[in-house]
Amino acid sequence: MRRNKTAKWPTAAPQRSSKDEEEVPMEPWAVHALTRVVVGAVMAMAMCVHAAPALAHAALVKTEPPRRALLAKTPAQVRLWFNEEIESAYASLVVLDTGKNPVTGVKPHLAPDDQKSIILPLPELAPGKYSVKFRVLSLDGHVIQSSFDFTVKGKLQEK
């Protein structure tokens, strides 16, 4: 097909007057369908926002004694706080001396006033560095394990 070399291509779409155009209203079924899609999308986003905290796992919040603490005397106990309740039957908490030996044979227990906390009573400890190792199961079924150290200072000898 040959093109006429003298013909000019239009550079812009022809302008229409507002009189030529009639606004055609949307069909009622289309309005209803669009409303359902928008409402469904908003609800899906809202559920995702509110479901996010439920997907989180338990985390260690606080320890007593604190991590890397330098203590003047032996703590009476080691206590760990979590942000969620934990399964007491699967809680493991042990304090090890520098030779990696447990300092007590006592098993940890949940704090009676807080189901998010476990306690391990301690005997009198000799001066030195101690490691706390723990492994707990949160109610959502995830295992949390870690360790930290603390040091008990020796008494200064008098001269």
Secondary structure, DSSP 4 states (H G I P E B T S, - for coil): -PPPTT----SSPPP--TTT--PPPPPHHHHHHHHHHHHHHHHHHHHHHHHTGGG----EEEEESPTTEEESS--SEEEEEESS-B-GGG-EEEEE-TTS-BS--PPPEEETTEEEEEEEE-----SEEEEEEEEEEBTTS-EEEEEEEEEEPPPPPP-
